[in-house]
């Protein structure tokens, strides 16, 4: 099994309303990456999974992959 990089887009509910996010995460499967995003955002912002909406998960390929310096800002 190959490790892939995924782009995850969605929104999470905070006190002042819904806030969009885009994060890049590595994983074996799409389901693994979703679990990781739920866990990280829930821990960081203290929100339940029901308040995190994942709208799209896209596997990145070839030139879309970033190197070590391509970390995007999260939520």
Buried (B, 14 or more C-beta within 10 A) or exposed (E): EEEBBBBBBBBBBEEEEEEEBEBBBEBEEBEBBBEBBBEBBBEEBEBEBEBBBBEEBEEBEEEEEEEEEEEEEBB
